[in-house]
Amino acid sequence: MTLLWISIIILFIILVTRIIRIFELSRELKGEEGDDHIVTDKEGRNISGFFVLFTAGFFLFFAWLHNNFSNKLLPEAASLHGPEIDKLFNITMGLIIFVFVVMHIILAYQIYKNFYRKGRKAFYFAHSTKLELIWTIVPAVVLSGLIVYGLRVWDDVIYPDAKDPVVIEIYAKQFGWTARYAGNDGKLGGTDFRLIDDTNELGLKSDEHVGDDVIVKGEFHLPLNRPVLFKFRSRDVIHSAYMPHFRAQMNCVPGMETQFEFIPTKTTQDIREITKNPKYNFVLMCNKICGSSHFNMQMDIIVDKEQDFNKWISEQKTWGASSVTPTANL
């Protein structure tokens, strides 16, 4: 029904446009055009009034959209730094909306005040150093403040300082994710892309750390209220590891390692109760259009209480205990 209504509206607009054009052509053929194309004072006043009405209607439509669809956004943040990210987003959007509204009010006022009148000449205004300084310095100061604030928030995420984090590598390739946990030593085993084959898709090297690494697909688990340090790699193209509920995103770049850190503050059960959806899950997705199956790059994230997480991780096979023999060092 929605598609049908949209189609009807589009066809109606096309029909009206064609009728107006036919009317104009018929007048030209009859030689009735004359001076009717010159805008009169009344037409100028009407146009300015309609623009004011359009601006008011647009503001009302925006308010309606916000009131009816703002609840369709993500639920509250599930990481310690998440509320600060949300605050930064709200401040930025609030500033954008404020400037947008003020500028369109000024525009509507100027159009209403200065509509066409016969014999009225426009005021020629060529240059004002004072105005140029104002509209250059004020935005520069405001944007610099936002940038400094944003960098401070971002630094807390990408420059971790936790002493005992859970270390997880997120490995991206077209079109899927693999998660690798550092073992009891807290260090991930070494890797080399030249070692990648059918039995060693992450290119792991046989070193003193790799034996107790845990590799999982489909879903990975995080402990509640404990720092988690993520390290990212990509096999093929640039992917983007996006965890929207934790307000975290980082590019996965071939040939280099990137990272961020956060502390989960809500379990999967908590978010299911908040959303009133017993099947709701946190999710890792790709936020770069990386190919034909980009849409399918998703991986569930399960946040457990620490005792449940420890139980889960203890049940997973380590790299050394698996049937695959680590490839020798190059």
Phi, psi and omega in degrees: 000320179299314179298322179296314180296319178298318179297319179297317180297316180297315179296323178296317179297317178298319180298313180299317180299317180294321180296317178298318180295320178297319178299318180294318180294322180295323179293322178296319180294326180276354181071029184260007186293311176049224180262016183293342182283350179281129182289132178267169178300319181296317179295320178299317179295318180296316180299316180295321179294319178296325179294321177297316178297320179297317180297315178297318178296322179296318178297319178296320179296319178297316178298320178295316178300314180297318183292326186264340187237355179296334178284357178272356179287179180297151174294175182305152185299147183247020177229162184295321180275350185304313179301328178290323175297316179298320179297316178298317179298314182295321178297315181297313180294322178299318179294317180298315181295319179301311180296318180300313182294313182299314182296323180284331173295316178298317180298315180296320180297316181295321178294321180291320184285322190249036178294164185297132171226137181298130178087353181271131180257142178288147178279123182274118184232107190269320191200143173211109180298322181298314179296319180297321177295319182296310185281357172263314186286316183299308177299323180297317180293314181297313181293324177297320177298317178296320181295315179298315178299314180297319179296322179296316178294317183294321180299326179295337183268315188266351175243081187290150178226012179291145185276328184223066182279160166281123184260123181229131172262132174252117185253125184251142170205161176290114000227083181189170181239148171228134178252136179233124180263137170292144182282205185297335180281353178074011182235137177282145175293159181288161181224158174208125185298337180287348179267358182291127174207191184295333182259355183216069189290343178267353180069041182285142176260151178279098177226186186289348183256335191288335187300324183260011174293146179245129182244128181226154174231168176084309176204156172224157187248149176232148177272143180290139174059032176229138181299138177237120179260116180261135173239137189239138173223158176226142180277323195236292183237178177285121171250172177224113180283111185242119177242084192300323182293336180260005180053051184223140179205140178208138177290141173256111191247127177303134176089358178213162180249131175244170185201160162205170183221141172209169179243114177295136182241359178223137176279168176299323178295322178300313184291330177292325177288323179296316182274352183057036180229107184293349180252005184291138179226149164294155185215145169256129178223165177269129182251020171240140177283095193258003180151189189294331180252027178308319183298339186269359182277082179226149179214129180289145176242124179250121176259121182246160165296154192302321181295324178290322177297314180299322178294316181297313184293329179289339180274351182273144177286139175275165179300318182292329182274352180284172182282350182273132179271128180302142178287144183292158177298145174280000000 
